[in-house]
Amino acid sequence: MSSLPHAPRTVKTALALSLLLGSHLIPTTTAQANDKPCPQGTCESAWKAASKDDKEQASAFGETYKAFLDRARTELLTVAAVREEAARQGFKEWTPGTRVEAGDKYFHVNRDRAMALIIGGKAPIADGVRIVASHIDSPRLELKGRPVDEGQGFALFQTNYHGGIKTYQWTNTPLALVGRVDTKAGKTVEISVGLKADDPILMIPDLSPHTARDQMKKSARDVVAHEELDPIVAHGPHGEDGKFSARTWVFQYLKETYDIEAADLVSAELSLVPAMRPRDMGLDRRLIAAYGQDDRLAAYASMMAAFDASRLPHTTIIQFADNEESGNVNVSGASSTYLPDLVSELVYAELGDTYRQPLFTRTLRASKALSIDVNPGVNPMSPGAWELSNAPRLGYGVNIKLYGRGFDANSEFIAWTRNALDEANVAWQTTTYKVGRAGGGTLGKELAKLNIDTIDFGVPLLSIHTPVAVSDKMDVLALKKAIAAFITHKD
């Protein structure tokens, strides 16, 4: 950037993002972390051999990551943030028919809820592309189509849930309401309440210990029913002489503040997300506690790797998909044809009238994909949940997922990936759940359906799928380096 003519590119990128997202921290170093590969389960914590410069770089990267998470609370907000920063980094909007040449950088948005970054590589697109895929939705609560209810003098929001959650964890948690409402007249109304320091918050009240004896007899699964996740929106009668109920007042408030009617809430996407800002955790500030790290941690690392990418051997597509937490569904999810359609368009723009369907399918067959999704790390309070010799630990780098039962990449692709990581000196580990005791899905199966060699990566988190998850700053940085190694490694 012109304002930093002598600064290394990594610093410029991090600084630009920190300015965009409201962070005032300027990274103090561009030294590469001295992480060592850890094959055969012999790895050590990356913090053990980390130099002062390594730790400062992880800290600086963590600051801009927290600023990103603070803004990117939903997929709508994430796409807006990535799109804005991509434009600042010189990416242009790609339109069908545009041929991508080596060094070109484009972005393409899918219905405001998913998108892709495209970086041109040296080889023809028809010879295969590199794909790095992550999802940008996170577990949350969503408002029903007719959400406003009333009980005991309170106005309440009726909700549904998105992604797997433990219901009791969402009570007594400050919540923000964010999203959009679309009216029949074609107007889009953006709503955000609860994220600013002086905003009111919403909350689902739980029973106090004094009145919860019957509740405490229930299993954890039944302590709070999904239908009981109803936050308080307003309380008590309103207006002169209290002639308006709390429910009626809510509708009046929506009309006066946003000019929307009750019926407009049917065509709305309004989410309830934790209102807490991302924070450092621990006296040593090595951990990050924040909502949305599943899987916007991977999205952030992918975005930053894309911004620093240059002279790639193959054209690379950084995919940000929606709705993974609900099964990759809908037009913005990874099960849609968005990604293969995009690759097909890129091949067509390159080949023109010589384009044929077999050439497209050969492109997919020659491609390589990295599917990234966070996964539970070893919890110091419950280490027995893992088979510890195959368990991912915070601070030990990225993990290659080896679940078995047909889920794994083939051995030659795993070997190729190991080579890429080791040559780039990236800390990595492997992870396998206890057999028959745990599990989870990723974007990997959707990529593999396209006949693309696909491998699954992760970064370990504590308290995954809760309102506040915990990551290690060294792992966040290691993931960016791993992505860079994947997209720059030559066949």
C-alpha positions as CSV (number, residue, x, y, z in Angstrom):
1,M,0.0,0.0,0.0
2,S,1.2,3.5,-0.8
3,S,1.1,4.5,2.9
4,L,3.7,1.9,3.8
5,P,6.1,1.8,0.8
6,H,8.9,-0.1,2.7
7,A,6.8,-2.4,4.8
8,P,6.7,-6.1,4.0
9,R,3.5,-7.3,2.4
10,T,2.4,-9.4,5.4
11,V,2.6,-6.3,7.6
12,K,0.7,-4.2,5.1
13,T,-2.1,-6.7,4.8
14,A,-2.5,-7.1,8.5
15,L,-2.4,-3.3,9.0
16,A,-5.0,-2.7,6.3
17,L,-7.3,-5.2,7.9
18,S,-6.8,-3.9,11.4
19,L,-7.6,-0.4,10.1
20,L,-10.7,-1.6,8.4
21,L,-12.0,-3.6,11.3
22,G,-11.2,-1.0,14.0
23,S,-8.0,-2.4,15.4
24,H,-5.3,0.1,16.3
25,L,-2.5,-2.5,16.6
26,I,0.3,-2.4,14.1
27,P,2.1,-5.8,13.7
28,T,5.6,-5.5,15.0
29,T,7.3,-8.3,13.1
30,T,7.1,-10.4,10.0
31,A,9.3,-13.2,11.3
32,Q,8.0,-16.6,10.4
33,A,7.0,-18.8,13.4
34,N,9.7,-21.4,14.1
35,D,7.2,-24.2,14.2
36,K,8.5,-27.7,13.5
37,P,6.5,-30.4,11.7
38,C,5.5,-33.2,14.1
39,P,5.0,-36.5,12.2
40,Q,4.2,-39.7,14.1
41,G,2.7,-37.9,17.0
42,T,6.1,-36.6,18.2
43,C,5.2,-32.9,18.0
44,E,5.6,-30.4,20.8
45,S,3.8,-27.2,21.5
46,A,4.8,-24.5,19.0
47,W,5.2,-22.1,22.0
48,K,8.1,-24.2,23.4
49,A,10.5,-23.3,20.6
50,A,8.9,-20.0,19.7
51,S,11.2,-17.0,19.6
52,K,10.2,-13.5,20.8
53,D,9.5,-12.5,17.2
54,D,7.3,-15.6,16.7
55,K,5.2,-14.8,19.8
56,E,4.8,-11.2,18.7
57,Q,3.7,-12.2,15.2
58,A,1.1,-14.6,16.7
59,S,-0.1,-11.9,19.0
60,A,-0.4,-9.4,16.1
61,F,-2.2,-11.8,13.9
62,G,-4.5,-12.6,16.9
63,E,-5.4,-8.9,17.2
64,T,-6.6,-8.5,13.6
65,Y,-8.3,-11.9,13.9
66,K,-10.3,-10.7,16.9
67,A,-11.2,-7.5,15.1
68,F,-12.5,-9.6,12.2
69,L,-14.6,-11.8,14.5
70,D,-16.1,-8.8,16.2
71,R,-17.5,-7.6,12.8
72,A,-18.2,-10.9,11.1
73,R,-21.0,-12.3,13.4
74,T,-23.0,-14.0,10.7
75,E,-22.5,-15.1,7.1
76,L,-24.1,-11.9,5.8
77,L,-21.7,-9.8,7.9
78,T,-18.7,-12.0,7.0
79,V,-19.3,-11.7,3.2
80,A,-19.6,-7.9,3.6
81,A,-16.3,-7.8,5.6
82,V,-14.4,-10.0,3.2
83,R,-15.7,-8.3,0.2
84,E,-14.8,-4.8,1.5
85,E,-11.3,-5.9,2.5
86,A,-10.7,-7.8,-0.7
87,A,-11.5,-4.6,-2.7
88,R,-9.1,-2.7,-0.5
89,Q,-6.4,-5.3,-1.3
90,G,-6.9,-4.8,-5.0
91,F,-9.3,-7.6,-5.8
92,K,-11.8,-6.8,-8.5
93,E,-15.3,-8.3,-8.9
94,W,-15.2,-11.2,-11.4
95,T,-17.9,-11.4,-14.0
96,P,-18.7,-14.3,-16.3
97,G,-16.6,-14.3,-19.4
98,T,-13.6,-12.7,-17.7
99,R,-10.5,-14.8,-18.4
100,V,-8.3,-15.1,-15.3
101,E,-4.5,-14.7,-16.0
102,A,-1.6,-15.4,-13.7
103,G,-1.5,-12.8,-10.9
104,D,-5.1,-11.7,-11.3
105,K,-7.1,-11.3,-8.2
106,Y,-10.9,-11.4,-8.2
107,F,-13.8,-11.9,-5.8
108,H,-17.3,-13.3,-6.6
109,V,-20.3,-13.1,-4.3
110,N,-23.1,-15.6,-4.2
111,R,-26.4,-14.0,-2.9
112,D,-24.6,-12.0,-0.2
113,R,-24.2,-15.1,2.0
114,A,-21.3,-17.0,0.3
115,M,-18.5,-16.0,-1.9
116,A,-15.1,-16.9,-3.5
117,L,-11.7,-15.2,-3.9
118,I,-9.9,-16.1,-7.1
119,I,-6.2,-15.8,-7.6
120,G,-4.8,-16.5,-11.0
121,G,-2.0,-19.1,-11.3
122,K,0.7,-19.9,-13.8
123,A,-0.8,-23.2,-15.2
124,P,-3.9,-23.2,-17.4
125,I,-7.1,-23.5,-15.4
126,A,-8.0,-26.5,-17.5
127,D,-5.0,-28.2,-15.9
128,G,-6.7,-28.1,-12.5
129,V,-7.2,-25.5,-9.7
130,R,-6.5,-25.4,-6.0
131,I,-9.5,-25.0,-3.8
132,V,-9.5,-23.9,-0.1
133,A,-13.0,-24.2,1.4
134,S,-14.4,-23.2,4.7
135,H,-17.8,-22.3,6.0
136,I,-18.9,-18.9,7.5
137,D,-22.0,-19.8,9.4
138,S,-21.9,-20.7,13.1
139,P,-24.3,-22.2,15.6
140,R,-26.9,-19.6,16.6
141,L,-30.5,-18.9,17.3
142,E,-32.8,-17.6,14.5
143,L,-36.2,-15.9,14.7
144,K,-39.2,-17.8,13.5
145,G,-41.3,-16.2,10.8
146,R,-43.9,-14.9,13.2
147,P,-41.6,-14.5,16.2
148,V,-43.2,-12.1,18.7
149,D,-45.1,-13.8,21.6
150,E,-46.1,-12.7,25.0
151,G,-46.1,-14.3,28.5
152,Q,-46.4,-13.1,32.0
153,G,-46.1,-9.5,30.9
154,F,-43.0,-10.0,28.8
155,A,-42.6,-9.8,25.0
156,L,-40.6,-12.8,23.8
157,F,-39.0,-13.9,20.6
158,Q,-39.8,-17.4,19.3
159,T,-36.7,-19.0,17.9
160,N,-35.3,-21.9,16.0
161,Y,-31.7,-23.1,16.2
162,H,-29.0,-23.3,13.5
163,G,-26.3,-26.0,14.1
164,G,-25.8,-28.4,17.0
165,I,-26.0,-26.7,20.4
166,K,-26.4,-27.5,24.0
167,T,-29.5,-25.6,24.8
168,Y,-28.7,-24.7,28.4
169,Q,-25.5,-22.9,27.3
170,W,-27.6,-20.2,25.6
171,T,-29.5,-19.1,28.7
172,N,-28.3,-16.1,30.7
173,T,-26.0,-15.1,27.8
174,P,-26.2,-11.5,26.4
175,L,-27.5,-11.8,22.9
176,A,-27.4,-9.4,19.9
177,L,-30.1,-9.3,17.2
178,V,-28.5,-9.0,13.7
179,G,-29.7,-9.6,10.2
180,R,-31.9,-8.2,7.5
181,V,-35.6,-7.8,6.6
182,D,-36.8,-7.7,3.0
183,T,-40.1,-6.2,2.2
184,K,-42.5,-6.8,-0.6
185,A,-41.7,-3.4,-2.0
186,G,-38.1,-4.5,-2.5
187,K,-36.6,-2.6,0.4
188,T,-33.8,-4.3,2.5
189,V,-33.6,-3.2,6.1
190,E,-30.4,-4.0,8.1
191,I,-30.8,-4.6,11.8
192,S,-28.1,-4.7,14.5
193,V,-28.9,-4.3,18.1
194,G,-26.7,-5.4,21.0
195,L,-23.2,-5.2,19.6
196,K,-22.4,-1.6,20.6
197,A,-21.5,-0.8,24.1
198,D,-24.6,1.3,24.7
199,D,-27.0,-1.0,22.9
200,P,-29.6,-3.0,24.9
201,I,-29.1,-6.8,24.8
202,L,-31.6,-9.6,24.7
203,M,-31.4,-12.7,27.0
204,I,-33.0,-16.0,27.7
205,P,-33.5,-16.2,31.5
206,D,-32.9,-19.5,33.3
207,L,-34.4,-20.6,36.6
208,S,-32.5,-19.6,39.7
209,P,-31.2,-22.4,42.0
210,H,-33.9,-21.6,44.5
211,T,-36.7,-22.7,42.1
212,A,-34.9,-25.3,40.0
213,R,-35.2,-28.5,42.0
214,D,-37.4,-30.2,39.4
215,Q,-35.3,-28.8,36.6
216,M,-32.1,-30.2,38.2
217,K,-33.5,-33.7,38.1
218,K,-33.5,-33.6,34.3
219,S,-30.8,-34.9,32.0
220,A,-28.6,-32.2,30.4
221,R,-30.4,-32.8,27.1
222,D,-33.7,-31.8,28.7
223,V,-32.8,-29.1,31.2
224,V,-33.8,-26.5,28.6
225,A,-36.0,-27.5,25.7
226,H,-35.3,-26.0,22.3
227,E,-38.8,-24.4,22.3
228,E,-37.8,-22.7,25.6
229,L,-35.0,-20.6,24.0
230,D,-37.1,-17.5,23.9
231,P,-35.3,-14.2,24.8
232,I,-37.0,-11.3,26.5
233,V,-37.6,-8.4,24.1
234,A,-39.6,-6.0,26.2
235,H,-41.4,-5.9,29.5
236,G,-44.6,-4.5,31.0
237,P,-47.3,-2.3,29.6
238,H,-46.4,0.8,27.6
239,G,-48.0,4.0,26.5
240,E,-50.3,6.3,28.4
241,D,-52.1,4.5,31.2
242,G,-50.3,1.3,30.1
243,K,-52.7,0.7,27.3
244,F,-50.2,-1.2,25.1
245,S,-49.0,-4.6,26.0
246,A,-45.3,-5.4,25.6
247,R,-46.0,-7.4,22.4
248,T,-48.0,-4.5,20.9
249,W,-45.2,-2.1,21.8
250,V,-42.6,-4.3,20.0
251,F,-44.5,-4.0,16.7
252,Q,-44.8,-0.2,17.2
253,Y,-41.1,0.0,17.9
254,L,-40.3,-2.0,14.7
255,K,-42.6,0.3,12.7
256,E,-41.2,3.6,14.1
257,T,-37.5,2.5,14.1
258,Y,-37.3,0.5,10.9
259,D,-40.5,1.1,9.0
260,I,-41.4,-2.6,8.9
261,E,-44.6,-4.4,9.6
262,A,-45.2,-7.6,11.5
263,A,-45.8,-9.5,8.2
264,D,-42.3,-8.3,7.0
265,L,-40.7,-10.6,9.6
266,V,-41.8,-13.5,7.5
267,S,-39.2,-12.5,4.9
268,A,-36.4,-11.8,7.3
269,E,-33.1,-13.4,8.3
270,L,-32.6,-12.3,11.9
271,S,-30.2,-14.1,14.1
272,L,-29.4,-14.0,17.8
273,V,-25.7,-14.2,18.4
274,P,-23.6,-13.8,21.6
275,A,-22.9,-10.1,22.1
276,M,-19.6,-10.4,23.9
277,R,-16.6,-9.0,22.1
278,P,-13.7,-11.3,21.3
279,R,-11.2,-11.3,24.2
280,D,-7.8,-12.6,25.1
281,M,-8.0,-15.5,27.6
282,G,-5.5,-16.3,30.2
283,L,-2.9,-14.1,31.9
284,D,-0.4,-14.9,29.2
285,R,-2.9,-13.8,26.5
286,R,-2.1,-16.8,24.3
287,L,-5.7,-17.9,23.8
288,I,-8.7,-16.2,22.2
289,A,-12.3,-16.5,23.6
290,A,-14.9,-15.5,21.0
291,Y,-18.1,-16.4,19.3
292,G,-18.0,-17.6,15.7
293,Q,-14.6,-19.3,15.5
294,D,-16.4,-22.3,14.0
295,D,-15.6,-21.8,11.2
296,R,-14.7,-18.2,10.7
297,L,-11.3,-19.0,12.1
298,A,-10.6,-20.9,8.8
299,A,-12.3,-18.2,6.8
300,Y,-10.0,-15.5,8.3
301,A,-6.8,-17.6,7.8
302,S,-7.9,-18.3,4.2
303,M,-8.6,-14.7,3.5
304,M,-5.2,-13.6,4.8
305,A,-3.4,-16.3,2.9
306,A,-5.2,-15.1,-0.3
307,F,-4.2,-11.5,0.3
308,D,-0.5,-12.5,0.6
309,A,-0.5,-14.9,-2.4
310,S,1.6,-14.3,-5.4
311,R,3.1,-16.3,-8.3
312,L,0.9,-19.4,-7.6
313,P,1.5,-22.5,-9.7
314,H,-2.3,-23.0,-10.1
315,T,-5.3,-20.8,-10.1
316,T,-6.7,-20.9,-6.5
317,I,-10.3,-20.5,-5.4
318,I,-10.9,-19.6,-1.7
319,Q,-14.5,-20.6,-1.1
320,F,-16.6,-19.3,1.8
321,A,-19.7,-21.4,2.0
322,D,-22.9,-21.0,4.1
323,N,-25.1,-23.5,6.0
324,E,-22.5,-26.1,6.8
325,E,-23.9,-26.3,10.3
326,S,-27.3,-27.4,8.9
327,G,-25.9,-29.8,6.3
328,N,-24.5,-27.7,3.5
329,V,-28.1,-27.0,2.3
330,N,-29.6,-24.2,0.2
331,V,-28.3,-22.3,-2.7
332,S,-25.5,-20.7,-0.7
333,G,-24.4,-24.0,0.9
334,A,-21.6,-26.3,-0.4
335,S,-24.1,-28.9,-1.7
336,S,-25.3,-26.4,-4.4
337,T,-23.7,-26.2,-7.8
338,Y,-22.1,-22.8,-7.0
339,L,-18.5,-24.0,-6.9
340,P,-18.6,-26.3,-10.0
341,D,-20.5,-23.7,-11.9
342,L,-17.8,-21.1,-11.1
343,V,-15.0,-23.5,-12.1
344,S,-16.9,-24.3,-15.3
345,E,-17.2,-20.6,-16.1
346,L,-13.5,-20.1,-15.5
347,V,-12.6,-22.9,-17.9
348,Y,-15.1,-21.6,-20.5
349,A,-13.6,-18.1,-20.2
350,E,-10.1,-19.6,-20.9
351,L,-11.0,-22.1,-23.7
352,G,-13.8,-20.2,-25.5
353,D,-15.5,-22.1,-28.3
354,T,-13.2,-25.1,-27.8
355,Y,-14.9,-25.7,-24.4
356,R,-16.5,-29.1,-24.0
357,Q,-18.0,-30.8,-20.9
358,P,-15.3,-33.5,-20.7
359,L,-12.7,-30.7,-20.5
360,F,-14.5,-29.3,-17.4
361,T,-14.7,-32.7,-15.7
362,R,-11.0,-33.3,-16.4
363,T,-10.3,-29.9,-14.7
364,L,-12.1,-31.1,-11.6
365,R,-10.2,-34.4,-11.7
366,A,-6.9,-32.6,-11.9
367,S,-7.7,-30.2,-9.0
368,K,-6.8,-30.4,-5.3
369,A,-9.0,-29.2,-2.5
370,L,-8.4,-28.4,1.1
371,S,-11.5,-28.5,3.3
372,I,-11.0,-26.7,6.6
373,D,-13.2,-26.9,9.7
374,V,-12.3,-26.5,13.3
375,N,-12.7,-29.4,15.7
376,P,-12.7,-30.1,19.4
377,G,-9.3,-30.0,21.0
378,V,-8.2,-31.8,24.2
379,N,-10.1,-30.3,27.1
380,P,-8.1,-30.2,30.3
381,M,-11.3,-30.7,32.3
382,S,-12.3,-33.9,30.4
383,P,-9.2,-35.4,28.6
384,G,-10.9,-38.8,28.6
385,A,-13.2,-37.6,25.8
386,W,-10.3,-38.2,23.5
387,E,-8.1,-41.2,22.7
388,L,-5.1,-39.1,23.6
389,S,-2.5,-40.6,21.3
390,N,-4.6,-39.4,18.3
391,A,-5.9,-36.2,19.8
392,P,-5.5,-32.6,18.7
393,R,-4.0,-30.2,21.2
394,L,-4.2,-26.4,21.3
395,G,-0.9,-24.8,20.4
396,Y,0.4,-27.8,18.4
397,G,-0.5,-26.5,15.0
398,V,-3.1,-27.5,12.4
399,N,-4.4,-31.1,12.4
400,I,-4.9,-33.5,9.5
401,K,-8.2,-35.3,10.1
402,L,-7.9,-39.0,9.9
403,Y,-11.3,-40.4,10.7
404,G,-11.1,-43.6,8.8
405,R,-14.2,-45.5,7.4
406,G,-13.7,-43.9,4.0
407,F,-13.6,-40.3,5.2
408,D,-9.9,-39.8,4.7
409,A,-8.0,-38.5,1.7
410,N,-6.1,-41.3,-0.1
411,S,-2.6,-42.0,1.1
412,E,-0.8,-40.4,-1.8
413,F,-2.7,-37.1,-1.3
414,I,-1.9,-37.2,2.4
415,A,1.7,-37.8,1.5
416,W,1.7,-34.8,-0.9
417,T,0.1,-32.7,1.8
418,R,2.7,-33.7,4.4
419,N,5.4,-32.8,2.0
420,A,3.9,-29.4,1.4
421,L,3.6,-28.7,5.1
422,D,7.1,-30.0,6.0
423,E,8.8,-28.0,3.2
424,A,7.1,-24.8,4.6
425,N,8.0,-25.8,8.2
426,V,4.4,-25.7,9.3
427,A,3.4,-27.2,12.6
428,W,0.9,-30.0,12.2
429,Q,-0.7,-32.9,14.0
430,T,-3.3,-35.6,13.3
431,T,-6.7,-36.1,14.8
432,T,-9.1,-39.1,15.1
433,Y,-12.2,-39.2,17.3
434,K,-12.8,-42.0,19.7
435,V,-14.2,-44.7,17.5
436,G,-18.0,-44.7,17.7
437,R,-18.0,-42.0,20.4
438,A,-17.9,-38.7,18.5
439,G,-18.1,-37.3,15.0
440,G,-19.0,-34.4,12.8
441,G,-19.3,-33.3,9.2
442,T,-17.3,-30.9,7.0
443,L,-17.3,-29.4,3.5
444,G,-15.0,-32.2,2.4
445,K,-17.7,-34.6,1.2
446,E,-19.2,-32.0,-1.1
447,L,-15.9,-31.4,-2.7
448,A,-15.1,-35.1,-3.1
449,K,-18.5,-35.6,-4.8
450,L,-17.0,-33.5,-7.7
451,N,-14.2,-36.0,-8.1
452,I,-11.7,-33.6,-6.6
453,D,-8.9,-35.0,-4.4
454,T,-9.8,-33.5,-1.0
455,I,-8.2,-33.5,2.4
456,D,-9.7,-32.2,5.6
457,F,-7.8,-29.9,8.0
458,G,-8.8,-28.5,11.3
459,V,-7.6,-26.3,14.1
460,P,-8.4,-27.5,17.7
461,L,-10.8,-25.4,19.8
462,L,-12.1,-25.7,23.3
463,S,-15.8,-25.3,23.9
464,I,-16.7,-25.7,20.2
465,H,-20.4,-25.0,19.4
466,T,-20.9,-23.0,22.5
467,P,-21.5,-19.2,22.7
468,V,-17.8,-18.7,23.3
469,A,-15.1,-21.0,21.9
470,V,-11.4,-20.9,22.6
471,S,-8.5,-21.0,20.1
472,D,-4.7,-20.7,20.4
473,K,-3.1,-17.8,18.6
474,M,-0.2,-19.9,17.4
475,D,-2.7,-22.3,15.8
476,V,-4.5,-19.5,14.0
477,L,-1.2,-18.3,12.5
478,A,-0.1,-21.9,11.7
479,L,-3.4,-22.4,9.7
480,K,-2.6,-19.4,7.5
481,K,0.8,-20.7,6.9
482,A,-0.6,-24.2,6.1
483,I,-3.0,-22.7,3.5
484,A,-0.2,-20.8,1.9
485,A,1.8,-24.0,1.7
486,F,-1.1,-25.8,0.1
487,I,-1.7,-23.3,-2.6
488,T,2.0,-22.6,-3.4
489,H,3.3,-26.2,-3.4
490,K,4.2,-27.5,-6.8
491,D,3.1,-30.9,-8.0
